[in-house]
Amino acid sequence: MFLGIDLGTGSVKVMLLDSQGRERLAVRSYPIESPAPGRAESDPEAWLAAIRAAVGELSPLPPLRGIGLSGQMHGVVPISREGLAPLQRAILWADQRGAPYLQRFAGLSGEMRARMLNEPAAGLTATTLLWMKHESPRDYERVEEILFPKDYIRAVLTGTMATDPSDASGSLLYDFKTRGWYWELIGALELDEEMLPEIRWATEPAGVVTTEGARRSGLPAGTLVAVGAADAPAGVYGSGLAGAAEAQLSVGTAAQISRPIPSDRLPERIASLNVFEGVLPSQRYRVAAMLNAGVALEWARGLFPREWEAVYAALESRGLAEGSDLLFLPYLTGERTPYLNPRARGAWIGLSLHHTADDLLFAALLGVACSIRLGLETLGAEGIERILAVGGSLRHLFWRRVLATVIGRPLSVSPHPDISARGAALLAAAMTGERLPVAQEPDAPQEPEEAPWVEEYYRSFREGYRALQPVQPPL
């Protein structure tokens, strides 16, 4: 039996996976804290408490052959080595306070920018570190190691300080040519290279759960732990996505569309799209990253005393034959693809006295779906024969119908409740040399519905952004 831990932005999923590929899953949530506009933080102790609770739900645990990890990308957990104590709350990918330091990348040479591949954006690790160095120097000077979220959990479990190429490649501090830290770039930004952990491949063993790690997590001491991977690459690994004719749409707190690209050469740098390393040396992905999916929908739902089941039950009777006269811009945390605009903000446009809570929530679903379509078009849909959709919210039929109809493409919806947790468990199996069954094939795809209003609505959505949003100056 193998165990996978997927440390998401707002919840952790802990999965048991047996040798036949059968799953048991426990989920526990924790808050995203926003103490000031543009800030997004999380308490690492809340992560550990959630892991203990989820492990407790699955207990008594069967004998475990290994543990794998996946986790939210770009976050910064600054720690001291003594007691693995975080010096402050983790700064998350949705945090925008690094935006003023984007100009620091403008003076880099063309070759340097080509080798870092990814476009600088607020919330990526390097911009957060620049903010810490210049705006919180006292904390910055106390940092002995910077860990990504899943790497902090593994450090607590095993005492091992490390990361993997998939997380490192999303930091803006990674050299895609050498597949290691980009020391020249780090020096040019005047960041402390001693803070960065060793890079090891995701399926390598990192150590075993220590007695202290067992006490803090509820996991059995002595269990072998893999290095682990970032959540998006772990999810792609968990679903078995392989060729360029396939793309994976992950709808969680944020939304990402991943498409495999060759790893034997340096790919072209494309503004507003990311390139990430995969779990294995043979894997790389080009990614459209939309920052506001579940986080925007949960915010909108939270304004009304209703659960999603009641919301979807009401909207099912409404159907998709008619659109909405209300627009929702979901940009509560800025936006990455395609705008690279940390100052983008959300709005309902067209409010009138006749609008109800159902109208506002329907518009919220449509707005997130439009932002995902915009990401797909930016990534380039040509040559994609299948879109595999993953994420817990897709268990709701009406949401699947909205997504497929707005995107205008069939969606093959994964039957697995959390593909990144499954990927993490598969990493543990690969660490031991065992090959488990691949993910189950989805049922029949969710087809787009006949909805002539969609194209005009999508055009209005794009025009609404252009009319209301401040322009982000180019680097």
KENUZA-757041 format. One record per residue (C-alpha): residue in one letter; x, z, y. Coordinates in steps of 0.02 Angstrom, whole numbers, plus 50000, padded with zeros to 5 digits. Layout:
N
aXZY ...
***
This chain:
475
m500005000050000 f500614995650175 l500085002450344 g500024992950508 i499875000750681 d499284989650824 l499514998650990 g498334989451106 t498054992051291 g496495002651272 s496475007351087 v497535008850932 k497045000950766 v497795008050607 m497584997350451 l497915000350267 l498264984150172 d498414983449983 s499304970749874 q497694960449856 g497534959150046 r496064971250060 e495954981050223 r495394998150285 l495395000450473 a495235015150592 v495135013250781 r495385025950920 s495345022651107 y496255030051257 p496055027351444 i496925014951556 e497275024551715 s497275016551887 p497775029952013 a497895017252154 p497404998952182 g498484987152079 r499125000651963 a498855001751774 e499615015951676 s499405024951510 d499975041651441 p501075039251286 e500485056151222 a498725048951219 w499385034751109 l500095047350985 a498515057750985 a497495042150947 i498675037350805 r498515054750730 a496625053750740 a496565036450661 v497745041650522 g496665056850494 e495145045750472 l496055035850336 s496715051450250 p497115056050118 l498335041650129 p498865032849969 p500745031449936 l501455019950070 r502835007350038 g503085003650222 i502425004450400 g502414990050525 l502024990050710 s501334978450842 g500944982451022 q500424977051196 m501784967051284 h502764969351446 g502434987951467 v503814999851521 v504065016951441 p505545025051530 i506295039051425 s507725051251414 r508595052551247 e508335071351236 g506705073651143 l506175055651174 a505235061851326 p504405048851439 l504945051851618 q503235046051681 r501685037451617 a501945020151542 i501755006051667 l500684992451585 w500624973451592 a499114973951708 d500084983551840 q500394973251998 r501574984352098 g503074973352056 a502324958552152 p503394960952310 y504964958652204 l504504941452138 q505514933952280 r507084940852199 f506944926852070 a506864913052200 g508754912652225 l509174910552041 s510004894351987 g509004880651901 e509964883251739 m509624901951742 r507764899251769 a507734886251631 r508514898351507 m507324912451551 l505884899851531 n504464911051588 e503814910751766 p504064927351858 a502424936651874 a501924954251922 g501704965251769 l503144957551671 t504494970151629 a505844964451750 t504684965351902 t504144982951852 l505964988451835 l506354981252007 w504924991352078 m505575007151993 k507345004252056 h506835001752237 e505225011952254 s505495026052130 p507395027752129 r507415045952074 d506495041751912 y507515025751889 e509155035251897 r508565047251761 v508125033251638 e509235032051486 e508205019151390 i506775007351427 l505615004551279 f504124993151255 p502545002351198 k502674998851011 d504545002851018 y504165019951092 i503015023750945 r504345018050821 a505655028650912 v504525043850893 l504275039950708 t506095036350663 g507225040550810 t507795022350815 m507995013950986 a507724995150967 t506584980751007 d506284963450934 p506424945851006 s504544943751031 d504414958651149 a506104955151231 s505604937051265 g504144942651373 s505224953351487 l506004939951602 l507684947151547 y507884936651389 d508974921251360 f508054908651252 k509664899051227 t510664913351149 r509104922951089 g509744939151162 w509734948851326 y510204937751473 w511634948251540 e512064936551684 l510264936951745 i510154955851727 g511734957251833 a511034945451965 l509484956451979 e510614971851989 l509704980551848 d510564992851732 e510984984051568 e511305000751482 m509425004151485 l508994989851369 p508824992951182 e509644983251041 i508684967650986 r508304966250799 w507124954850703 a505374961350672 t505464962650482 e507094972350479 p507004990650425 a507225002450572 g507295018850477 v506115031150397 v504815042950469 t505715059150512 t504995076550493 e504685077050681 g503935059550676 a502765065050537 r502215080250638 r501825069850792 s500955055450703 g500175062250544 l501125049350441 p502105054350286 a503945058550313 g505175047250224 t504125031450238 l505115015750282 v504685008150453 a504964990050509 v505584985750684 g503904977450723 a503334964250848 a502304961251004 d500434960250973 a500174941651007 p501574935650890 a501064948650761 g499284941950769 v499884924150745 y500914929950597 g499424939450527 s498284924250534 g499564912150461 l499474900150609 a500834887250587 g500704869550655 a500514862550830 a498784855950782 e498154873950782 a497954886450923 q497464904750917 l496304912351046 s496464931251053 v495114940151152 g495524958351185 t495844967851346 a496654951751404 a496474934351327 q497884923751259 i497934906451184 s499484903551077 r500124886951011 p501654884950899 i503124874950969 p504814870150892 s506124883950891 d507644872750862 r507814867651045 l507534874751218 p505754870151268 e505244863751439 r504824877051568 i503014875351626 a502354885451772 s500994898251731 l501264896651543 n502334908351441 v503494905451294 f503734919651170 e504804921551016 g503874923950853 v504074936450714 l505324925250622 p506784914950690 s505824899050646 q504344903650758 r504034901250944 y502404899751041 r501834893151208 v500504904651278 a499164904051411 a498874922151466 m497284927051557 l497364945051615 n495504948651628 a494454947651470 g493874963751389 v494504974151534 a493334964751653 l491864964951531 e492044983651498 w492154986951684 a490554977051716 r489624985251571 g490205002351631 l489215000251791 f487615001451690 p487125014851561 r487025002551416 e487984999151256 w488514981451207 e487264980851065 a485834983151189 v486614970651311 y486784957151179 a485054960351108 a484314956951281 l485384941551310 e485014934051139 s483194931851189 r483774923151348 g484854910451254 l485954896951329 a484694883251366 e484804888051549 g486324893651645 s486504906651782 d486344905651971 l487634919451983 l489534917451971 f490754930951916 l492604929851954 p493414941651828 y495074944051920 l495104963051927 t496974963851890 g497594947851973 e497854932651863 r499274924251770 t498684907751694 p498474896451789 y498604904451961 l500074916651949 n499204926752084 p499364945752077 r498234946852231 a496754938052150 r495214949052150 g493524949152064 a491804945752134 w490004941952095 i489494927052201 g487684922952242 l486894940252225 s485054941352271 l483654954052258 h482974945852101 h484554948751999 t484514961851862 a485854970751761 d485634957551626 d485974943851753 l487584952251811 l488204954951633 f487754937151580 a488754930751729 a490204942051677 l490234934151504 l490174916851580 g491554920851703 v492744926951568 a492314911851461 c492684900251609 s494374908551636 i494784905951452 r494294887551463 l495414885851615 g496844893351514 l496544881151371 e496554866251489 t498164872551568 l498974874451397 g498374857151349 a497034854551218 e497644837351166 g498154837150983 i497334853850944 e496214851250793 r495704869250765 i495534884650875 l495584900950778 a494744914850878 v495214932950844 g494694949550921 g493454963350886 s492214958151021 l491914941750928 r490854951050801 h489454948750928 l488594932150894 f488014929351072 w489784931251141 r490404918551014 r489024906551067 v489474908551251 l491334905551218 a491104890151110 t489834882551229 v490844885251388 i492474879451308 g491574864751230 r492534866251066 p492104873450894 l492844890650865 s493404896250692 v493154915050704 s494304925850599 p493404937650479 h494774950750504 p494324964650626 d496074966050698 i497294952150659 s498764960650749 a498574976450643 r498534965250490 g500084956450553 a500944973250575 a500544978050395 l501184961050336 l502814964450429 a502994980350327 a502704970450167 a503974957250219 m505234971150253 t505114976150069 g505164958050007 e503344957549953 r502204942949999 l500384947850019 p498904935750020 v498684926250183 a497194929450295 q495474924450234 e494804907950294 p493424909250426 d491644904450387 a490904888750465 p491494886650646 q490424892350791 e489864875850867 p489544873051054 e487704872351099 e486834858951200 a486994865551377 p487044852051513 w487254865151650 v488984870651591 e490034857351677 e489274860451849 y489404879151823 y491244877751775 r491584867051930 s490734880252039 f491774893851954 r493394884952002 e492794881752179 g492314899952197 y494094905152161 r494804892752287 a493584898452421 l493854917252403 q495604920752340 p497164923452445 v498484910452408 q500024916252313 p501544908152396 p502664898752273 l504364905852227 
***
